[in-house]
Amino acid sequence: MSSFPRVTCTALLVLLTSRLPAQGTAEDYRRAADLRKQFSNKVSRDRIRIRWFRGDEGGWYRVDLEEGKREFVLVDVERGKRRAAFDHEDLAKALAKETGKAFDSKRLPLEQLRFSKDRKHCWFRAAGKGWLCDRDKCTLQEAGQPQDFDAGSDKEPPGWKRPGFESPRNRRSPDGAWEVFVKNHDLHLRDRKSGSEFRLSDDTDEKRRWSDRVFWSPDSKRLVAYRTRQGATHTVHMVESSPKKQLQPKLHSHQYLKPGDKLFQVRPHLFDVAGGREIPVSDKLFSNPWRVRELRWNKAGDRFTFRYNQRGHQVLRLIEVDAGSGAARAVIEETSKTFIDYAYKQFLFYLDKTSELLWMSERDGWNHLYLLDAQTGKVKNQVTRGNWVVRKIDRVDVKSRQLWFRASGLEEGEDPYHVHFCRINFDGTNLVRLTTGDGTHRIRYSPGGDYLVSSWSRVDRPPVTEVRRTDTGRRVCRLERADISSLKAAGWQRPERFTARGRDGRTEIWGVIYRPTNFDEKLRYPVIEKIYAGPHGSFVPKEFRSLHDGQSLAELGFVVVQIDGMGTSNRSKSFHDVCHKNLGDSGFPDRILWMQAAAAKRPWMDLSRVGIYGGSAGGQSALRGMLAHGDFYKVAVSVCGCHDNRMDKVWWNELWMGWPIGPHYAQQSNVTQAHRLTGSLLLIVGELDRNVDPASTMQVVNALIKADKDFDLLVIPGGGHGIGGSYGIRRRRDFFVRHLWSVKPRRKADEQ
């Protein structure tokens, strides 16, 4: 009797174990390795590029299908219809009759296709000859290329690209009379007619250098030259252990400024050419520059402006200088208690005829556009407004006083990261949404600008392509809906979008869930988060793809998730501000709540086994998750992490972590927090990483050793900023299989 319970328990354990899936097998690895090949070329009708007829009078396109199949389609924008360019079967028969060769109607080899103005005829080359075709009857006659037939064009309207800032810099004056050059650390002028020279500046300080690329006033009477004060030199040394062309190790060195280093500082200096003298300009308003840029003279030549970004990124000014007196004033001043995102959310456009400016700002808590008086800097009106963000400016139409731009968050209830295209008047009226559809959009304009072709999709919805009018945004006709039937037949698992409330209990946090192709909802899967929490953007995929990176990892028996937590960009200013002096946060309070909410309704997500991985800033966050939230994350793979923000590049880290360097830099360092490690950690670093100093990883290693912590380290000889190719990817997969499934990875059949 005493042995009965023991036998029963053993049998029960065997029964339960037998119901668990085998993981880390050669078959799992084979499926993961073959997934890209398995899913490639399984989506059709997803890439459409119209060739537009002259005058935007419709167009045609070719649809490339699976196995080399194709269709030719005509678009009639007047009737709002798309139709076959001809009867493909009849044309195949006609070609066979004329040439004596067999043609597949689904693989017609037509080249140089073009159409008559009335669209009743088309011409193409096939079987080495030119053919004129009656489209209705599909009758053919051999013919040379007609001159008046239209092949169509896929070029967009000239001048419709995003307006860039152009500031002429030239050594020669506009009137051609003068030339600037640097000699013996001073600025000199040469009279190009007489050849005589004289010195403009009087400073031989070798630590301050002049640029001979100068900004001339339009009347050639004055010029502005940049003078640079030399900053620190910060040399990073790296040893290449296994160079290809020699046996012995090789030393590599490069300059790499880090937070807190003394910067090279650029300041503008004003000169009177006729008087041969400098006109002093007080630098009180730009005494501590991170960057001085976009210097521009007005047409009269009596004033110039430039944009000044103060170090610390909390003050941004548009400064105007009176060219006669040298007096400087701030036309516009933006300040922030956190940061001004100068790198990704800046736009300035001059409207000289009306003495106005278009300016981008987050001053109302969202990234928007403003129309300002160019003299006073006062806001004439807010061009865009609302609880949504402007993502990019595509076109400024000065004549019509309209802006063409991209926006996110316009539709309540829709994913706030979806990109839509819009147009609006400078005065903020007549907002026209050029795209609709619950997805993120890409567009191309017709050559005349009357129409646009929009392709929109989501991670869980294949692309839809349609033609729309640019004046109203009205849909003219749907061209194609992508066909994914073959993709689904190949075992593709549709990524799942999911939202949950963040740490504030109000804000929706968005993410996606990936499952393996052999997913069984009755089983429980470890969860792995792919993390990148860099404040410079948002990173959860929004567009449809047949394969995302997380799906290959999921194939080994995991549920993989991606999430955009607070502190990332493209939402409100307050959402973004969470990262300020707080990169160690990485949005973890939102990410953990999101996974808990997802698992509450998905019992197959096992939150007792959670892993995390990422590279670069994602590598920093992956390790940070283990150090700050070791009760939740059990396994991490960190690749080339910028583990201490004092060790990484100056511009990225000072923008978000601030300047001067404060104690928060050390407090949020993975090095100073390494003693808190629990769980299993794999660090991967390339010994020649020029993006993130590899010493950042090695200092973590040193701290872990001092704290007597167990961890794994993979150094890639000769490796740069990345995981180390297929070997590193395999090691990452093995690490998760070993530590989340507690099995030995078996990548070969003979290991089973």
C-alpha distance (Angstrom), angle and dihedral (degrees) to the residues before:
residue distance angle dihedral
M1 . . .
S2 3.80 . .
S3 3.80 91.0 .
F4 3.82 95.3 51.7
P5 3.80 99.0 80.4
R6 3.78 89.8 46.7
V7 3.81 92.5 53.4
T8 3.80 92.0 45.0
C9 3.81 92.8 51.8
T10 3.79 91.4 47.9
A11 3.78 92.0 50.9
L12 3.80 91.1 47.8
L13 3.80 91.1 50.7
V14 3.81 91.1 50.5
L15 3.82 89.9 48.8
L16 3.81 93.6 50.5
T17 3.79 92.8 44.3
S18 3.78 91.6 50.8
R19 3.80 89.8 58.6
L20 3.79 92.5 56.3
P21 3.80 115.8 94.6
A22 3.77 118.8 -111.5
Q23 3.79 108.1 -111.7
G24 3.77 134.5 -167.5
T25 3.81 91.2 29.3
A26 3.76 126.5 147.6
E27 3.80 87.8 -107.4
D28 3.82 91.2 55.9
Y29 3.79 91.0 51.3
R30 3.78 92.0 45.8
R31 3.80 91.8 53.5
A32 3.80 91.7 47.1
A33 3.81 91.6 49.0
D34 3.81 93.5 46.3
L35 3.78 97.0 44.0
R36 3.80 95.7 96.2
K37 3.79 92.1 48.9
Q38 3.79 90.8 42.9
F39 3.82 92.8 54.7
S40 3.81 100.2 35.7
N41 3.81 118.9 110.7
K42 3.79 90.9 9.1
V43 3.82 96.6 116.0
S44 3.78 122.3 74.7
R45 3.80 136.6 -179.7
D46 3.80 89.2 32.2
R47 3.83 103.2 109.1
I48 3.76 112.7 57.5
R49 3.79 125.3 169.3
I50 3.78 116.4 176.4
R51 3.77 121.0 -148.1
W52 3.79 102.0 -144.7
F53 3.79 123.8 -143.7
R54 3.80 120.6 -128.0
G55 3.78 113.5 -71.8
D56 3.81 91.1 19.9
E57 3.81 87.9 -81.2
G58 3.78 94.5 156.4
G59 3.77 125.3 -73.6
W60 3.78 146.5 -150.8
Y61 3.78 138.3 -110.9
R62 3.76 141.2 -174.6
V63 3.79 121.8 -123.5
D64 3.80 112.7 -148.6
L65 3.79 110.5 -152.3
E66 3.79 134.0 -177.0
E67 3.78 122.9 -61.3
G68 3.80 93.5 18.3
K69 3.79 94.7 -58.7
R70 3.80 118.4 145.7
E71 3.78 144.1 179.2
F72 3.80 132.2 -157.7
V73 3.80 117.5 -140.9
L74 3.81 134.1 -170.0
V75 3.81 121.1 -150.2
D76 3.80 118.8 -149.6
V77 3.80 106.1 -166.7
E78 3.80 93.9 -178.5
R79 3.79 92.1 60.2
G80 3.77 94.5 30.7
K81 3.80 93.5 -125.4
R82 3.77 140.9 123.8
R83 3.78 120.8 -153.3
A84 3.74 140.2 166.6
A85 3.79 111.3 -74.5
F86 3.81 87.2 -131.2
D87 3.78 139.6 -23.3
H88 3.79 99.6 -71.5
E89 3.82 94.9 -158.5
D90 3.78 93.5 48.9
L91 3.78 91.3 47.7
A92 3.81 91.2 50.4
K93 3.81 89.2 52.9
A94 3.80 91.8 47.0
L95 3.80 91.6 51.5
A96 3.79 90.9 48.1
K97 3.79 90.7 50.9
E98 3.81 94.0 49.8
T99 3.80 97.5 42.5
G100 3.78 104.1 28.2
K101 3.80 89.7 -127.0
A102 3.80 129.3 114.8
F103 3.83 118.3 -110.5
D104 3.79 128.3 -167.4
S105 3.80 109.6 -133.6
K106 3.81 89.1 -145.7
R107 3.80 93.7 52.2
L108 3.79 104.8 41.1
P109 3.85 107.8 170.3
L110 3.80 97.0 -143.4
E111 3.80 119.1 162.1
Q112 3.83 133.2 -174.1
L113 3.79 91.1 12.5
R114 3.82 115.4 -170.4
F115 3.80 137.6 163.4
S116 3.79 138.9 -137.4
K117 3.80 118.1 -112.7
D118 3.82 92.2 -105.6
R119 3.85 88.7 45.7
K120 3.80 90.4 -130.4
H121 3.76 92.3 117.1
C122 3.76 137.0 36.1
W123 3.78 133.7 -169.2
F124 3.80 129.4 -150.9
R125 3.76 143.9 152.1
A126 3.81 121.3 -110.0
A127 3.80 134.1 154.7
G128 3.81 89.3 11.8
K129 3.81 95.3 -58.9
G130 3.79 139.7 92.2
W131 3.82 117.1 -114.0
L132 3.78 133.5 -164.3
C133 3.80 111.0 -151.4
D134 3.79 131.6 -163.2
R135 3.80 98.5 -141.4
D136 3.80 97.3 -151.4
K137 3.79 98.1 45.1
C138 3.81 96.7 28.6
T139 3.79 90.6 -137.1
L140 3.79 117.1 154.8
Q141 3.74 137.5 -152.0
E142 3.77 128.0 178.5
A143 3.82 110.2 -107.6
G144 3.74 143.9 157.2
Q145 3.79 119.1 -111.8
P146 3.84 110.9 -69.2
Q147 3.80 113.9 -128.8
D148 3.79 96.8 -142.1
F149 3.82 98.0 50.4
D150 3.82 117.1 108.1
A151 3.82 120.8 -130.2
G152 3.79 91.5 -174.8
S153 3.79 129.9 -130.8
D154 3.79 133.6 -113.1
K155 3.81 95.2 -164.2
E156 3.79 119.1 121.6
P157 3.83 122.8 -127.7
P158 3.82 112.8 -72.4
G159 3.79 113.0 -107.1
W160 3.80 94.3 20.5
K161 3.74 95.8 112.5
R162 3.79 122.2 107.5
P163 3.82 107.3 -69.4
G164 3.75 110.7 -109.6
F165 3.78 127.4 -159.5
E166 3.77 112.7 -102.6
S167 3.75 119.0 -167.5
P168 3.81 115.0 172.2
R169 3.79 113.8 -129.4
N170 3.73 116.5 -178.0
R171 3.75 137.6 153.0
R172 3.81 90.8 -138.1
S173 3.78 122.6 71.0
P174 3.82 118.3 -115.6
D175 3.81 91.4 -108.7
G176 3.80 90.7 50.5
A177 3.81 93.5 -123.4
W178 3.79 99.7 111.6
E179 3.76 140.0 42.8
V180 3.81 127.6 -165.0
F181 3.79 124.4 -145.2
V182 3.80 139.3 161.7
K183 3.77 120.1 -118.0
N184 3.80 127.9 170.5
H185 3.82 91.7 -9.1
D186 3.79 92.0 -55.0
L187 3.77 134.9 103.5
H188 3.80 115.2 -112.7
L189 3.81 135.9 -173.2
R190 3.76 126.2 -144.5
D191 3.80 124.3 -159.7
R192 3.79 100.0 -134.9
K193 3.81 92.5 -155.6
S194 3.79 100.5 48.7
G195 3.79 98.1 22.7
S196 3.80 91.7 -131.5
E197 3.79 117.6 145.5
F198 3.78 136.0 -158.5
R199 3.76 137.0 177.3
L200 3.82 119.0 -106.4
S201 3.80 100.8 -176.2
D202 3.75 129.8 44.1
D203 3.77 107.7 -154.3
T204 3.78 126.9 107.5
D205 3.80 95.3 179.1
E206 3.79 102.9 138.8
K207 3.81 90.6 -156.0
R208 3.80 90.1 63.7
R209 3.76 116.1 60.6
W210 3.77 133.9 -171.9
S211 3.75 126.7 -136.7
D212 3.79 116.7 -136.4
R213 3.79 89.0 -152.4
V214 3.78 99.2 92.5
F215 3.79 140.2 174.7
W216 3.81 112.4 -119.0
S217 3.77 123.3 -159.2
P218 3.82 111.2 -118.2
D219 3.83 91.4 -109.6
S220 3.84 92.4 50.8
K221 3.81 91.1 -125.3
R222 3.80 96.7 113.6
L223 3.76 139.7 22.4
V224 3.78 138.8 -166.1
A225 3.79 121.3 -143.2
Y226 3.77 128.7 -172.1
R227 3.77 117.6 -123.7
T228 3.79 117.3 -163.7
R229 3.77 125.2 -153.3
Q230 3.76 110.4 -148.3
G231 3.78 115.3 -113.6
A232 3.75 134.6 -167.1
T233 3.76 125.7 -48.5
H234 3.78 111.0 -139.5
T235 3.76 111.6 -173.5
V236 3.79 119.6 -162.6
H237 3.80 115.7 -160.5
M238 3.79 124.2 -157.2
V239 3.80 130.1 -179.7
E240 3.79 119.0 -139.7
S241 3.77 101.7 -149.3
S242 3.81 98.5 -167.3
P243 3.81 111.1 28.7
K244 3.80 115.9 -175.6
K245 3.80 97.9 -130.2
Q246 3.79 101.9 41.9
L247 3.76 140.8 36.4
Q248 3.78 98.8 -134.9
P249 3.84 122.4 72.9
K250 3.78 117.4 -93.3
L251 3.80 128.2 -137.1
H252 3.81 119.0 -134.3
S253 3.81 123.1 -170.0
H254 3.78 132.3 -177.7
Q255 3.79 139.6 164.5
Y256 3.78 114.2 -101.0
L257 3.80 120.9 166.1
K258 3.79 115.9 -147.4
P259 3.82 133.0 -162.4
G260 3.79 112.7 -65.5
D261 3.81 95.1 20.9
K262 3.79 118.2 134.4
L263 3.80 105.7 -97.7
F264 3.76 132.1 -140.7
Q265 3.80 102.6 -106.4
V266 3.78 123.9 -151.4
R267 3.80 122.3 -158.0
P268 3.82 129.9 177.1
H269 3.82 119.3 -122.1
L270 3.81 123.3 -162.5
F271 3.82 123.4 -142.2
D272 3.80 134.0 -170.6
V273 3.80 105.4 -140.4
A274 3.82 99.0 -162.4
G275 3.79 92.1 47.2
G276 3.77 92.9 41.8
R277 3.79 91.6 -136.3
E278 3.77 142.9 112.9
I279 3.80 118.2 -108.8
P280 3.81 104.7 -142.9
V281 3.80 115.2 -122.5
S282 3.79 117.4 -167.3
D283 3.80 111.6 -126.4
K284 3.80 93.2 -155.9
L285 3.80 90.3 116.7
F286 3.80 94.4 45.4
S287 3.78 104.5 28.9
N288 3.82 97.7 129.0
P289 3.79 106.8 38.2
W290 3.73 126.7 -178.1
R291 3.76 86.0 -179.2
V292 3.80 139.3 -9.0
R293 3.77 110.9 -160.8
E294 3.81 148.1 150.5
L295 3.79 97.3 42.5
R296 3.79 110.0 -173.0
W297 3.79 136.2 177.3
N298 3.77 121.2 -143.9
K299 3.79 116.7 -121.9
A300 3.80 93.7 -103.4
G301 3.78 90.8 56.3
D302 3.80 93.6 -133.2
R303 3.83 97.1 106.6
F304 3.77 139.7 30.2
T305 3.78 132.6 -168.3
F306 3.78 135.6 -158.2
R307 3.77 137.0 178.2
Y308 3.79 117.8 -113.6
N309 3.79 123.9 -162.1
Q310 3.80 111.9 -168.8
R311 3.77 119.6 -139.7
G312 3.78 108.5 -97.4
H313 3.82 89.4 42.0
Q314 3.80 95.4 -116.3
V315 3.82 97.3 109.9
L316 3.80 126.2 53.2
R317 3.81 121.4 175.2
L318 3.76 138.7 -179.7
I319 3.79 101.3 -147.3
E320 3.79 125.5 -161.4
V321 3.81 122.9 -160.2
D322 3.80 124.8 -160.6
A323 3.79 103.9 -131.5
G324 3.79 93.5 -150.3
S325 3.78 100.2 50.6
G326 3.79 102.7 17.8
A327 3.81 90.6 -126.7
A328 3.79 112.2 155.8
R329 3.78 128.4 -155.7
A330 3.79 136.7 172.5
V331 3.78 110.3 -112.3
I332 3.81 91.2 -179.1
E333 3.78 128.4 16.1
E334 3.78 123.8 -173.7
T335 3.80 118.7 -172.8
S336 3.79 132.3 -179.9
K337 3.78 135.0 -175.8
T338 3.79 87.5 -143.4
F339 3.81 116.7 25.5
I340 3.78 141.9 -49.9
D341 3.78 108.9 -131.6
Y342 3.80 95.7 -132.5
A343 3.81 93.0 162.1
Y344 3.80 99.8 58.4
K345 3.80 109.6 11.8
Q346 3.78 107.9 51.3
F347 3.78 131.2 111.5
L348 3.81 131.4 163.1
F349 3.78 126.3 175.1
Y350 3.81 126.1 172.7
L351 3.79 121.1 -139.7
D352 3.80 98.8 -166.8
K353 3.79 99.5 176.5
T354 3.79 92.5 58.5
S355 3.82 97.2 30.3
E356 3.80 92.2 -120.6
L357 3.78 138.6 130.4
L358 3.79 134.3 -148.2
W359 3.79 108.9 -142.8
M360 3.80 135.5 -179.7
S361 3.79 119.9 -139.3
E362 3.81 143.9 156.1
R363 3.80 91.7 -148.6
D364 3.82 93.3 125.0
G365 3.80 93.1 46.9
W366 3.81 96.9 -93.3
N367 3.80 132.2 73.6
H368 3.81 105.0 -98.8
L369 3.79 144.9 149.2
Y370 3.80 127.4 -108.1
L371 3.80 135.8 -167.2
L372 3.80 109.7 -137.3
D373 3.77 136.3 -174.3
A374 3.81 104.5 -109.3
Q375 3.80 92.7 -145.4
T376 3.78 101.2 47.0
G377 3.79 102.3 20.9
K378 3.79 89.3 -131.9
V379 3.78 118.8 145.2
K380 3.79 111.3 -106.0
N381 3.78 90.3 -175.0
Q382 3.78 141.5 -28.6
V383 3.79 106.8 -106.7
T384 3.80 98.0 -161.4
R385 3.78 126.2 22.3
G386 3.78 141.7 165.7
N387 3.78 140.9 78.1
W388 3.78 92.6 -54.0
V389 3.80 136.2 79.5
V390 3.78 139.2 -116.3
R391 3.81 107.4 -127.8
K392 3.82 103.2 -176.5
I393 3.81 142.9 -11.0
D394 3.79 114.1 -123.9
R395 3.78 103.1 174.8
V396 3.78 142.4 1.7
D397 3.81 112.0 -153.7
V398 3.81 102.4 -163.7
K399 3.79 94.4 178.9
S400 3.80 94.4 54.1
R401 3.82 92.3 31.5
Q402 3.77 91.9 -127.9
L403 3.80 135.8 136.7
W404 3.79 124.5 -147.3
F405 3.79 111.9 -157.8
R406 3.80 148.5 151.0
A407 3.78 122.5 -111.7
S408 3.78 141.1 -177.7
G409 3.79 130.9 -154.4
L410 3.80 97.1 28.9
E411 3.79 96.2 130.1
E412 3.79 117.2 62.9
G413 3.78 111.2 -129.0
E414 3.80 93.4 20.2
D415 3.78 123.2 108.7
P416 3.85 101.5 -79.6
Y417 3.80 91.4 -141.3
H418 3.81 95.6 61.5
V419 3.80 110.9 117.0
H420 3.81 117.0 -129.8
F421 3.79 129.1 178.8
C422 3.80 121.3 -127.5
R423 3.79 145.8 169.1
I424 3.79 128.3 -148.2
N425 3.79 139.0 172.4
F426 3.78 119.6 -107.2
D427 3.80 89.4 -112.9
G428 3.80 91.3 58.5
T429 3.80 96.2 -106.2
N430 3.79 131.2 121.6
L431 3.78 101.7 29.7
V432 3.80 104.8 -166.6
R433 3.78 118.9 -165.6
L434 3.75 105.0 -147.5
T435 3.80 93.7 -170.9
T436 3.79 133.7 43.4
G437 3.76 133.3 176.1
D438 3.80 130.3 96.4
G439 3.79 97.5 -88.4
T440 3.78 143.2 68.0
H441 3.79 116.3 -77.3
R442 3.78 142.1 -138.4
I443 3.79 120.3 -174.7
R444 3.78 143.2 -173.9
Y445 3.78 124.0 -163.1
S446 3.77 124.7 -133.8
P447 3.84 114.8 -110.1
G448 3.82 91.8 -102.7
G449 3.79 93.9 44.0
D450 3.83 94.9 -123.2
Y451 3.81 94.9 113.9
L452 3.75 141.0 27.0
V453 3.78 131.7 -155.5
S454 3.78 111.2 -137.5
S455 3.78 124.5 -163.6
W456 3.78 114.4 -172.2
S457 3.77 132.6 177.1
R458 3.80 146.2 149.5
V459 3.79 131.8 -141.1
D460 3.80 86.8 -99.3
R461 3.81 98.3 36.9
P462 3.82 126.5 60.1
P463 3.81 120.7 -128.2
V464 3.77 124.3 -73.7
T465 3.80 115.8 -159.5
E466 3.79 121.9 -157.8
V467 3.80 142.3 161.0
R468 3.81 119.4 -120.7
R469 3.78 136.0 -179.2
T470 3.78 115.3 -111.6
D471 3.82 95.0 -146.6
T472 3.81 95.9 58.0
G473 3.80 106.5 8.1
R474 3.81 88.3 -124.6
R475 3.77 115.7 153.6
V476 3.79 112.3 -112.9
C477 3.78 97.2 -172.2
R478 3.76 143.4 -33.6
L479 3.78 112.5 -108.0
E480 3.78 105.2 -173.7
R481 3.77 144.0 -11.7
A482 3.79 110.8 -151.5
D483 3.80 115.3 -110.5
I484 3.83 114.2 -134.9
S485 3.80 98.5 166.9
S486 3.82 91.8 113.6
L487 3.79 90.5 47.2
K488 3.78 91.7 54.1
A489 3.79 90.8 45.6
A490 3.81 87.7 56.0
G491 3.80 89.7 60.9
W492 3.80 100.0 -97.0
Q493 3.80 114.3 169.2
R494 3.78 113.9 -144.6
P495 3.85 111.5 -123.6
E496 3.78 111.1 -118.7
R497 3.80 121.9 -132.6
F498 3.77 115.3 -144.4
T499 3.80 136.2 178.0
A500 3.79 132.0 -166.3
R501 3.79 136.6 169.2
G502 3.79 117.2 -87.3
R503 3.78 130.8 -136.9
D504 3.80 93.5 -68.0
G505 3.80 91.9 58.3
R506 3.81 91.4 -124.7
T507 3.79 112.6 60.5
E508 3.79 117.7 87.0
I509 3.80 114.2 -128.0
W510 3.80 114.9 -154.2
G511 3.77 129.1 -149.3
V512 3.80 146.3 140.4
I513 3.80 135.7 -119.3
Y514 3.81 124.4 -145.1
R515 3.81 123.4 -161.9
P516 3.82 132.4 -171.2
T517 3.80 120.5 -99.9
N518 3.82 90.6 -113.5
F519 3.80 91.9 50.4
D520 3.81 115.7 161.5
E521 3.80 115.3 -169.7
K522 3.82 90.0 -155.1
L523 3.80 90.8 67.1
R524 3.80 130.3 73.0
Y525 3.79 118.9 -122.9
P526 3.79 130.8 -162.8
V527 3.81 111.7 -116.0
I528 3.80 123.3 -129.2
E529 3.78 123.2 -169.7
K530 3.78 119.4 -149.7
I531 3.79 101.9 -151.7
Y532 3.76 135.4 -163.6
A533 3.78 113.1 154.9
G534 3.81 101.2 168.7
P535 3.82 109.7 152.4
H536 3.79 91.3 -138.2
G537 3.80 93.2 80.4
S538 3.79 150.1 -16.8
F539 3.77 119.2 -90.2
V540 3.80 115.7 -171.9
P541 3.84 106.6 113.0
K542 3.79 114.7 -107.0
E543 3.79 102.6 175.1
F544 3.78 126.9 77.6
R545 3.79 117.1 -99.6
S546 3.76 129.9 167.2
L547 3.80 89.6 -131.7
H548 3.78 132.8 22.1
D549 3.80 122.7 -169.6
G550 3.80 92.4 -110.9
Q551 3.79 92.6 58.2
S552 3.80 93.6 65.3
L553 3.78 91.3 53.7
A554 3.80 91.6 45.1
E555 3.79 88.3 57.9
L556 3.80 89.4 73.8
G557 3.79 90.2 66.8
F558 3.79 104.8 -76.7
V559 3.77 140.6 116.8
V560 3.81 106.4 -130.8
V561 3.80 122.1 -160.4
Q562 3.81 136.6 -171.2
I563 3.80 122.4 -162.7
D564 3.81 137.8 179.0
G565 3.79 105.7 -143.5
M566 3.78 129.0 -175.6
G567 3.77 114.9 -65.8
T568 3.80 94.0 50.3
S569 3.80 122.8 103.9
N570 3.82 139.9 -105.6
R571 3.79 96.0 60.4
S572 3.81 130.4 78.3
K573 3.80 123.1 -39.5
S574 3.81 90.5 -111.0
F575 3.82 90.2 52.4
H576 3.80 89.1 52.1
D577 3.82 95.7 42.6
V578 3.81 91.7 68.2
C579 3.81 87.2 83.6
H580 3.81 94.5 57.4
K581 3.80 109.1 121.9
N582 3.79 82.8 -20.1
L583 3.82 110.6 88.4
G584 3.79 88.9 138.0
D585 3.80 88.3 69.3
S586 3.83 90.6 68.2
G587 3.81 88.9 178.0
F588 3.81 91.4 -75.9
P589 3.83 95.9 146.4
D590 3.84 87.9 57.7
R591 3.79 95.1 41.2
I592 3.79 94.5 51.6
L593 3.82 92.4 47.0
W594 3.81 89.2 48.8
M595 3.81 93.0 53.4
Q596 3.79 91.9 45.1
A597 3.81 90.8 51.7
A598 3.81 91.3 47.3
A599 3.81 93.0 48.6
A600 3.80 92.1 48.5
K601 3.83 88.7 71.2
R602 3.80 97.1 28.6
P603 3.80 109.6 59.6
W604 3.79 89.4 -177.9
M605 3.84 88.9 73.0
D606 3.80 106.1 88.8
L607 3.80 107.8 -157.4
S608 3.78 92.1 -177.8
R609 3.82 85.5 75.4
V610 3.81 109.9 46.2
G611 3.79 125.2 157.8
I612 3.78 131.9 -177.3
Y613 3.81 135.5 -161.0
G614 3.78 139.5 176.4
G615 3.78 145.3 144.9
S616 3.81 133.6 -123.5
A617 3.82 105.3 -14.6
G618 3.80 84.3 3.4
G619 3.80 88.6 54.4
Q620 3.78 89.4 53.7
S621 3.82 90.3 50.7
A622 3.81 94.6 44.2
L623 3.78 91.3 59.2
R624 3.80 91.7 39.2
G625 3.80 89.2 57.9
M626 3.80 89.5 58.4
L627 3.80 93.8 45.9
A628 3.80 99.0 44.7
H629 3.81 100.4 28.3
G630 3.79 104.5 28.5
D631 3.78 89.6 143.3
F632 3.82 88.5 67.5
Y633 3.82 107.4 28.1
K634 3.80 113.6 56.9
V635 3.82 103.6 172.8
A636 3.81 131.5 32.2
V637 3.78 138.1 -178.5
S638 3.79 111.6 -164.2
V639 3.81 119.2 -170.3
C640 3.82 123.3 -163.8
G641 3.78 91.5 -28.5
C642 3.80 123.3 -170.5
H643 3.79 87.0 -135.4
D644 3.79 97.2 171.1
N645 3.79 116.4 37.4
R646 3.80 90.4 -149.2
M647 3.81 88.0 64.1
D648 3.80 98.0 51.4
K649 3.80 134.1 78.4
V650 3.79 115.8 -55.2
W651 3.82 102.0 -129.4
W652 3.80 99.3 51.3
N653 3.77 96.7 43.2
E654 3.80 99.5 42.1
L655 3.81 90.0 49.4
W656 3.79 92.3 61.2
M657 3.82 104.0 20.4
G658 3.80 95.8 41.3
W659 3.80 136.6 -137.4
P660 2.96 141.7 -60.9
I661 3.78 97.6 44.7
G662 3.79 109.7 -103.6
P663 3.80 136.4 -176.2
H664 3.81 90.4 -88.3
Y665 3.81 89.0 75.2
A666 3.80 90.8 62.7
Q667 3.79 94.7 38.5
Q668 3.80 91.8 57.7
S669 3.78 96.7 42.0
N670 3.78 116.3 118.0
V671 3.79 86.2 -142.3
T672 3.80 94.9 61.4
Q673 3.80 90.7 42.5
A674 3.82 97.2 44.4
H675 3.82 91.8 105.4
R676 3.81 88.7 69.4
L677 3.80 93.5 66.0
T678 3.78 117.8 132.7
G679 3.77 126.7 165.5
S680 3.80 129.2 26.5
L681 3.82 122.0 -38.6
L682 3.80 132.8 -173.8
L683 3.81 117.1 -170.4
I684 3.82 118.3 -163.6
V685 3.80 123.3 -172.5
G686 3.79 137.3 165.0
E687 3.78 112.0 -129.8
L688 3.84 91.0 -139.5
D689 3.80 99.3 44.6
R690 3.83 105.9 152.0
N691 3.81 94.2 178.5
V692 3.80 98.8 58.0
D693 3.80 118.2 20.2
P694 3.85 104.5 -109.5
A695 3.80 87.4 -142.4
S696 3.81 85.5 75.1
T697 3.80 89.0 69.4
M698 3.78 93.8 40.6
Q699 3.80 91.4 53.7
V700 3.80 87.8 56.0
V701 3.80 87.9 50.7
N702 3.80 90.0 51.8
A703 3.81 92.0 50.0
L704 3.80 92.1 48.0
I705 3.78 91.1 51.2
K706 3.79 91.3 49.4
A707 3.81 88.8 50.3
D708 3.83 89.9 49.8
K709 3.82 92.6 -121.1
D710 3.79 125.2 159.1
F711 3.81 116.2 -127.8
D712 3.80 141.8 141.8
L713 3.82 124.1 -113.6
L714 3.79 128.7 -164.7
V715 3.82 117.0 -173.7
I716 3.81 113.7 -170.2
P717 3.84 109.4 -144.1
G718 3.80 108.2 -131.8
G719 3.80 89.2 1.5
G720 3.78 123.0 145.7
H721 3.79 132.2 -162.7
G722 3.77 100.8 -32.9
I723 3.77 147.8 66.5
G724 3.79 95.7 -78.7
G725 3.78 101.4 -102.1
S726 3.79 125.1 -89.6
Y727 3.80 92.9 -19.7
G728 3.79 92.9 58.2
I729 3.80 91.5 44.9
R730 3.79 90.2 51.7
R731 3.79 91.9 49.2
R732 3.80 90.5 51.0
R733 3.80 91.2 51.0
D734 3.80 92.0 47.1
F735 3.79 91.6 49.8
F736 3.78 93.5 55.5
V737 3.80 93.4 43.7
R738 3.79 91.3 49.9
H739 3.80 97.5 45.7
L740 3.82 103.7 32.0
W741 3.81 97.7 38.4
S742 3.83 95.8 29.2
V743 3.80 91.5 -135.5
K744 3.77 133.7 117.9
P745 3.81 111.5 -106.5
R746 3.79 110.9 -114.0
R747 3.76 108.0 -162.6
K748 3.80 96.5 165.1
A749 3.79 128.7 59.5
D750 3.81 92.4 -128.0
E751 3.81 90.2 60.0
Q752 3.80 94.0 63.6
